[in-house]
Amino acid sequence: MKFLRTALLLCPACLLAQTTGQTPPATRQATPVPLPAQTKNGTAATPAQPNQGQLTPGGPPVTIPLAIPKPAVQVPPDTVILTVGDFSITAAQFDALADGLQDQYKAFVRGPGRKQFADQLVKVLTLAQEGKRRGLDQAPTFKEQLKFQQDQVLANATAQKITQDAKVDDAALHKYYDDHKVDYEQMHAHHILIRFQGSPVPVKPGAKDLTDQEALAKAQDIEKKLAAGGDFSKEAQEESDDTGSGANGGDLGSFGHSQMVAVFEEAAQKLKPGQISEPVKSQFGYHIIRLDSVDAKSFDDVKPDIEKKLRPQLATEAMEALQKNTKIVYNPEFFGMQKQ
């Protein structure tokens, strides 16, 4: 076990650097777009065709898996899962290595990257055993590096523990919730889109490519009809250039914070349920928005998420306090610092 600690002290860093030269695949953040329209029973309607029913050019990026990895098989902790030369590693020791990695790597190493990680582990252990046979582990330089790396591992473990133990008081949790209520709201809205020249939304077959002024005038006429009691769904089906939602009477379904373009979201937030907006201009055209409802998650519903969000900041403050209360002396000549 001592050899494992010695040989693998730098293992997380070196393995991650060597594993195909890249970090584990991360989920790409999609450009804000409206959620698929929903039917009356709450199920998602058929997705719109390309460039239809989208409030962003090109629609959301989609990641298509090239292969579905087989689920990792669980074995007893004391099961030997890898042997390199005269050294064996158990499932528990492999998991301990994964625990020492940063959070963004853990799932990769325990899932689709398990074999890839083990392949690099073999390279490290093979070279480490050869280095031991050559007596390189007795070199003064190696021992100095080893001591520093031990401190790094211990520092990482301490930082994780401080983060886990950080307590967020209720006052701070409530304040964060009150300051960020909009982040926990879901709005349901309908809209009618009138595009203008230069919009990424395609012109309907046989329709005129309206100028900005013509599109605004048309949107204002529709707004007047609605104010006089016109049927929103009927107008959306007949006039909206967002053919995806238009087919459903302009229904955009429910959407959360930052899922729509900013000007659209800001306008919707100013409405009361049942209220219809004036024409709102975005890069897609002029929107006439009807807010249907706003559902907000309660404090108790989101409290665990807020705690998770605030805990790292408290941990950082605690670690900064530790450093502030520790005697630290820099050699100004070596570091090129101005003497005080």
Disulfide bonds with the S-S distance in Angstrom:
none
